[in-house]
């Protein structure tokens, strides 16, 4: 009996539906086997097609490199504007990077989430030494850097 790997090797590249039809087994069984082969490093997937990997040797380093990437995209924390503004009220002016570190997300997501609050004047963004700090409007603004006076000669 021909295995999924043998069929894929003979076909060059194929979809899971084509492999299931060739082997006369369910598509679910084919997909389970293909994912196991991918984890072992024997096959590669691109879009909807599967193909035999260039090197049929299990590689230890690329597999862990892929796992954190999938994990981080799956576990990006959902944050709300109210959570961010409450943190800014408690801790004072913070940068997007600092907020992202606190909430375990990206600074881009923080900036995007706070954009509406800034446009509605619920928050203000102050440039301090090239870094933007998010502040509550009113009293807790970051201190402006003092300019050194230059004596005229």
C-alpha positions as CSV (number, residue, x, y, z in Angstrom):
1,X,0.0,0.0,0.0
2,X,1.3,3.4,-1.0
3,X,1.9,5.9,1.9
4,X,1.1,9.6,1.8
5,X,4.8,10.4,1.6
6,X,5.3,8.0,-1.3
7,X,2.3,9.4,-3.2
8,X,3.5,13.0,-2.7
9,X,7.0,12.1,-3.8
10,X,5.6,10.5,-7.0
11,X,3.3,13.5,-7.7
12,X,5.9,16.2,-7.0
13,X,3.4,18.6,-5.5
14,X,-0.3,18.1,-4.7
15,X,-3.2,19.2,-2.7
16,X,-4.6,17.2,0.2
17,X,-7.7,16.5,-1.9
18,X,-5.6,15.1,-4.8
19,X,-3.6,12.9,-2.4
20,X,-6.8,11.6,-0.7
21,X,-8.2,10.7,-4.1
22,X,-5.1,8.9,-5.2
23,X,-4.8,7.0,-1.9
24,X,-8.6,6.4,-1.6
25,X,-8.6,7.6,2.0
26,X,-10.3,10.5,3.7
27,X,-8.9,14.0,3.4
28,X,-8.7,14.3,7.2
29,X,-6.4,11.3,7.4
30,X,-4.2,12.7,4.6
31,X,-4.0,16.1,6.4
32,X,-3.1,14.6,9.7
33,X,-0.3,12.6,8.1
34,X,0.9,15.6,6.1
35,X,1.1,17.8,9.3
36,X,3.1,15.1,11.0
37,X,5.4,14.9,8.1
38,X,5.8,18.7,8.1
39,X,6.6,18.7,11.8
40,X,9.3,16.1,11.1
41,X,10.7,18.2,8.2
42,X,9.9,15.8,5.4
43,X,7.3,18.0,3.5
44,X,6.7,21.7,3.0
45,X,3.4,23.5,2.5
46,X,2.8,26.6,0.4
47,X,-0.7,28.0,0.1
48,X,-2.8,24.9,-0.6
49,X,-0.1,22.6,-2.1
50,X,2.2,20.2,-0.4
51,X,5.6,19.1,-1.7
52,X,8.5,16.9,-0.5
53,X,11.1,19.0,1.3
54,X,14.4,19.6,-0.4
55,X,16.3,17.9,2.5
56,X,14.6,14.8,3.8
57,X,16.5,15.0,7.1
58,X,14.8,16.1,10.2
59,X,16.2,19.5,11.2
60,X,16.1,20.5,14.9
61,X,16.8,24.2,14.5
62,X,14.2,25.4,12.0
63,X,11.3,23.8,13.7
64,X,11.8,25.7,17.0
65,X,12.3,28.9,15.0
66,X,8.8,28.4,13.5
67,X,7.0,27.6,16.7
68,X,7.6,30.9,18.6
69,X,6.5,32.8,15.5
70,X,3.2,30.9,15.4
71,X,2.8,31.2,19.1
72,X,3.4,34.9,19.3
73,X,0.9,35.7,16.5
74,X,-1.7,33.5,18.2
75,X,-1.2,34.9,21.7
76,X,-1.1,38.6,21.0
77,X,-3.1,40.1,23.8
78,X,-6.4,41.8,23.1
79,X,-6.2,45.2,24.7
80,X,-8.8,47.9,25.0
81,X,-8.5,51.7,25.1
82,X,-9.9,51.8,28.6
83,X,-7.2,49.4,29.9
84,X,-4.5,51.5,28.4
85,X,-5.9,54.8,29.7
86,X,-6.3,53.4,33.2
87,X,-2.7,52.3,33.2
88,X,-1.6,55.8,32.0
89,X,-3.7,57.3,34.8
90,X,-2.0,55.1,37.4
91,X,1.6,55.2,36.1
92,X,1.8,58.6,34.4
93,X,3.1,59.3,30.9
94,X,4.3,56.2,29.0
95,X,5.6,55.5,25.5
96,X,3.9,52.9,23.2
97,X,6.9,50.6,23.8
98,X,6.5,50.7,27.6
99,X,2.7,50.1,27.3
100,X,3.3,47.2,24.9
101,X,5.7,45.6,27.3
102,X,3.2,45.9,30.2
103,X,0.4,44.4,28.2
104,X,2.4,41.8,26.3
105,X,1.6,43.1,22.8
106,X,3.2,45.2,20.1
107,X,3.8,48.9,20.2
108,X,2.0,49.2,16.8
109,X,-1.2,47.7,18.3
110,X,-0.9,50.1,21.3
111,X,-0.5,53.2,19.0
112,X,-3.4,52.0,16.9
113,X,-5.7,51.5,19.9
114,X,-4.8,54.9,21.4
115,X,-5.3,56.8,18.1
116,X,-9.1,57.2,18.6
117,X,-8.5,58.4,22.2
118,X,-6.1,61.0,21.0
119,X,-8.5,62.2,18.3
120,X,-11.3,62.5,20.9
121,X,-9.0,64.4,23.3
122,X,-9.3,61.7,26.0
123,X,-5.4,61.4,25.8
124,X,-2.7,63.6,24.5
125,X,0.6,62.6,22.9
126,X,3.7,64.6,23.8
127,X,7.0,64.5,22.0
128,X,9.8,64.4,24.6
129,X,13.3,64.0,23.3
130,X,12.2,62.2,20.1
131,X,9.9,59.8,22.0
132,X,6.1,60.2,22.1
133,X,4.6,59.8,25.5
134,X,0.9,59.2,26.0
135,X,-0.5,61.4,28.8
136,X,-3.9,62.3,30.4
137,X,-4.9,65.8,29.5
138,X,-4.4,68.1,32.4
139,X,-1.9,67.9,35.2
140,X,0.4,65.0,34.7
141,X,2.3,66.1,31.6
142,X,6.0,65.2,31.4
143,X,8.3,68.0,32.3
144,X,9.8,69.8,29.4
145,X,13.6,69.5,29.1
146,X,15.3,72.6,30.3
147,X,17.3,74.4,27.6
148,X,20.8,75.4,28.8
149,X,21.3,79.1,28.6
150,X,24.0,80.2,26.2
151,X,26.1,83.2,27.4
152,X,26.7,85.7,24.6
153,X,30.3,86.7,24.0
